[in-house]
Amino acid sequence: MSETLIRVSARALNPDRPIKALAELLRRPRSTARSWATGHRRPSIEMLEALRDALKERQAQIGQLVPALEYVIAQREREPKHRTGFNLKDPVTGLDKRNRRGRPRRMVGCGESRYGKRENLTRTLERGS
């Protein structure tokens, strides 16, 4: 479909379903709204004015959100960087809790059952002997 002014305006109102939103806004059938969006037909001046008013209302709502978002961004920029538990530095060594020896090896014969629960190692040894 061609990108007409009506189609771009309808997409600004509802990016997911622009034709349906345009039809509901102007109280016209979907097929009529689609023909306006493709440029096959021209909407009346009253319809264009209603679309303009809806866009102005939407612009006012978005305009109110922008300062609120800028305030939240400024607040977040002033906050210290959030560190998770393993990134906290030990005051004595100056290191954090990250493993520096590579991936830990799995211990063979620790008494794990096939369900992942650890059994008592003494019970395992008593059963085996």
C-alpha positions, 0 to 999 in steps of 0.5 A: 500500500502507498504511504499517504498522509491519512495512512501515516496519521492513522499509524501514528494513532495506532501502529498495530492496526491503523485502518481499524483505529481510523475507522473506529475514530471516524465511525465509518466502515473499515473498507471506507477507511482503507480506501482513504488510507490507500488514496483511492477515495478522499475523506470529507473535511469533517473527517480530516478535522476529526483526525487532526483533533485526535492527533493533537490530543495524542500529541498533547498526551505524548508532550506531557510524558516527555518531561516526566520521562526526562525527570526519571532519566535524570534521577536514574543517572544520579543513582550509583551503579547497582551492584549485585552480590558477587560484585561487592568488593571485600575490604580486606582483599580488594577482590569480589566473589567472582570465580577466577579459576575457571568453571568448577569441576564436578566431583565424582562420587559425591553421593548424588542420586539421579534426582539431584538430591545429595545422600548422606555419604556415610549411608552410601558407604555403609550400603556399599560394604 
